[in-house]
Amino acid sequence: MNFKTTLVFAAALAVAGAAHAATELVIATVNNGHMIEMQKLGKHFEAANPDIKLKWVTLEEGVLRQRVTTDIATNGGQFDVMTIGMYETPIWGKKGWLQELKTDDAYDVDDLLPAMRNGLSADGKLYAAPFYGESSMLMYRKDLADKVGVKLPDRPTWAQVKDLAAKIHNPKAGVYGICLRGKPGWGDNMAFLTTLVNTHGGQWFDMSWKPQLESKPWKDAITFYVDLLKNYGPPGSSANSFNEILALYNAGKCGMWVDATIAASFITDPKQSKVADKVAFAQAPTVVTPKGANWLWAWALAIPAGSQKAVEAQKFISWATSKDYIQLVGKTNGWDHVPTGTRKSTYANRGFLSAAKFALPERLAIDTANPNDSTLPKSPYVGVQYAAIPEFQAIGIAVGQQMSAALAGKSTVDEALKASQAAAEREMKKAGYYK
């Protein structure tokens, strides 16, 4: 073999080696139970696609939001697949920061629940596929309610919830009347608090984009929230988010909890929950209006515009959000463990309906949440538990810190709302919404 032939042979070997080297997909995701399960089941995808290797970056919710926002805004290119939500997707899609998702007939995009598909689209184009969807609802200990002779209706009022919290609150026995989010963040405490403000008849901004944080509905809602948790909540509520409360609930320490419908699959799982057989469900409580009382959200998978691996990323997203993936989870872990809130076919599945006693209230909550009409007074923004404008993230974070401080007793409700109003006005004026 002469020198030239050797070079050609070496080059051919290099090409062959490159052809067999797996493409690495870097996936940024949140440390929630369903995502952890997706990582475990990822071996099925890799087995079916030996030319693709999955690399996971799993982060706490607040950290994930910061990392992916920074990366996509700077075109950093750290991730090929991002876990994002309904807030970011339409905004980033319109800015050209996300690649449009192209699905085939087998994916059956028409099977996606309309609320989820619409919330993850912009200008009629799908920019993220829902991995799981959720609304919010009341989850409560029916055994404790029965013990004190209280029967909650399917859609209770917050006054009824407070009354029951008072009756079942028993810290000496390790049971707190109610657990609610207190950890600061636009998608943490402010997701819940915005629904509480909505049902009190409030809104983030009026039709002139003027912030409304010192209005009566805000004062009434936040005062109610602080008093409720101070009197009937667990200590340290200002640091509690979804995962912290989930641990408390599963340990039997929460009498009631208003939060994401997705929690239902965890608190009814006897492997995780000490009270799995004692849980009942109702719609999110109301005050003066049912509008905006329960939120709408999806954790979804999207491809940043700068990814050089769009074909492989699309293949992974189609797998992870497919009917087949839901079937895989159902067969592997049981039908009460599947990611819910995304597809019509899930709610038509007999296995799911018989295993998941939360299925019907969850679907009702999702179907009744309307991002286009979520406040009693007319509002200029879309969104139930957020306002779908780029400035909301900064405003929500600032307000969330003030609300957490009020809950912790570091400031009064009035002081917290005054500081929140000032922060919101500053951001909105800076962005040119009004002078």
Phi, psi and omega in degrees: 000119181280176186299318182296317179296320179300317180297316180297317180297318179296318179297319179297318178298319180297318179296317179298318179297317180297323181295329183266352179287129183290141173284128181267122176261122178264119187245119176268126182216171184263154187274043175270159186305317183293327179287323177299320179293322178301321179295319180296320183277354179302337179298330178293320178294316181295324179294322180280342180228072186297347178273002180235131178245133182264131175239123187258137170240103187255124187228155173296149191311309182297320180292318178303312181303315181296314184296312183288326178296313179298316183295317184283326180290331181259003184055044185292329176074022179288330189238147176261331176227133180241141171268112180230178185239191182290334179291308185288322193306304182294325180295311181291325178299315180295329180282352182081019182273348181238152175271137177297138179276133178248116182249153178263179183298324182297330181292327178059069182297335180288348177280345178295140177300135184306321181299323181284314181298315181295320182290343181251017181241160172216131182052038177078004181251135180277120183251351176206149180252133184289124174276313163213150181242160182204159162238201174233153179204172178270127175245129185215161180277103182294328180297321180287321178297317179298321183298326180260009174072033180249129175244114181278140174287172181297328173231091183283169172266161176295332176296320177293322179295316179298319180299317179291320178303317180297323184283330184258355180293119183212075184303327180297330178268004178079023179238127177256143187303319183207145175239131180219155181299140175225347182293132185291141177161145182296332177257005179256257182297329184285339175297311179292313186295328178297321177293324179293319176295316179306310185287342171279358179094017183258182181201163177285313184224144173277184186293348175262010182067021177277125178301146187241030190285348175254015178285164181301316180301321177295314181298316180296316184293313183289323176298315178301314182299311181297315180295319181299312182285328179296321184272325189229010180257172178285155175296150178076024183300333183293349178253000186270130171240197186306307186294324179294317180288324177303317179296318179296315182297314181295336178274001177085018186263354181244127177283325180215159180202125173254115184194195185301136178301335181298337180297334185302323182291336180274319184282349176259008181266112183298340177287335182252328192245131176286343185242025186307325184267006184244011187264139173231166186228149174214167178289162180302138183295156182236166175234273181261345179207147174281349182298127175070015181287335179232137187278176176223128184208153169220135164272122189228163182250132184222161180247118177297147184303330185276357182293134177270002185238041186298323182296313180293321180296318178298320180298317180294314182299319178299323179291310188289340182246019185269167172297324181296322179295318179298319176299319180299314179296318180301316181286326184280315189242352183105148186291341178278003180248004184286151172293127188249180173078017183239322190233142176299321184297331178297317183280357174258357184276120183297323179299317179292313183297325180280332182274330187251100182288351178268357190303311185290315176296327178296311181297320179298317179298316180296315184292334184266353177279127184233101181297341181269356180205070190248003181227149181294309170283151181297137180237152182273359186244159174261146178128144178269299184261013176202166172253123188281065173231150184303329184287344186296327183303311181294319180295314181298322178294314180297315180292321178302322178293320178294319180293321178294322178294320178296320179295324181280355180082013180276345175208165176277166177299316181298318179297318181295319180288325177296315178295323179294316179300317180297317180295318181293317179298319180300313181294317184289324176291318180301323181278354175086018179289326175200168181262000000 
